[in-house]
Amino acid sequence: MKNSIFVIVSLLFPLGMQAQSNIGNHLAFMGIPMNGSLSTMVQRLQNTGFVELKDDDFDEFLDEETPLPAFMGYSEDRATMTGNFYGELCIIEIHADPESKNVYSIDGSYVTCYANLWQAERLLNALIARLSPIYGTGKYTSGNAKEKKYCIQNRYGRLILSIKKLELYSGENDGKFSVNFYFFDNYNDDFQAESESKTEKSQSEIYKVKEIPWQQKIPLF
């Protein structure tokens, strides 16, 4: 019970995060403007406590028998990091345009997968309550027994919060629900359609591996 209260409070009052939807003409992710180079964005997030994951780090981050798929890691236009996003451990990917080298999107998933839709909805609703006063009121764009999407659009970009049931994958996450988030900066509008397709694909790839040790904790909701 105490742990549940702590997580809810953490979601509502994350430490060190500025309540800003934008900085300049760019959408903000955790108070950080989504602009500049990939290395700059990585450094800014490291200053908030995020840790970059490179190929050599995955064996230490995961159980040796559950390697991440090859899409994760670092390239010239993508970096993978782990850290705290509104009270829960997550894995994020930062994407930069290969031509301009500017960051245009950040997507992520919470590490914990939930056994049923109700548990995942508790976390999704807490995120909506926390982010709506910052980014604006959004709306559900889809909703059924397997998936829910909540979209917030403002002049600086777009934020999508979603729940998805994991199916047709090997591993112990089959049938569980992931909680995901996507941030798109309007300044790089030309790359948003392609970005959404890529990030949703990469989210599904994460759960092709077997359940990793820190996913085995008892759900808090």
Secondary structure, DSSP 8 states (H G I E B T S, - for coil): -HHHHHHHHHHHS-TT----SEETTEEEETTEES-SBHHHHHHHHHTTT-EEE-GGGHHHHS-TTS---TT-S-BTTEEEEEEEETTEEEEEEEEE-TTT-BEEEEEEEES--BSSHHHHHHHHHHHHHHHHHHH---EEEEESSSEEEEEEEETTEEEEEEEEE--S-SSTTTT-EEEEEEEEEGGGGGGHHHHHHHHHHHHHHHTTS---GGG-S----
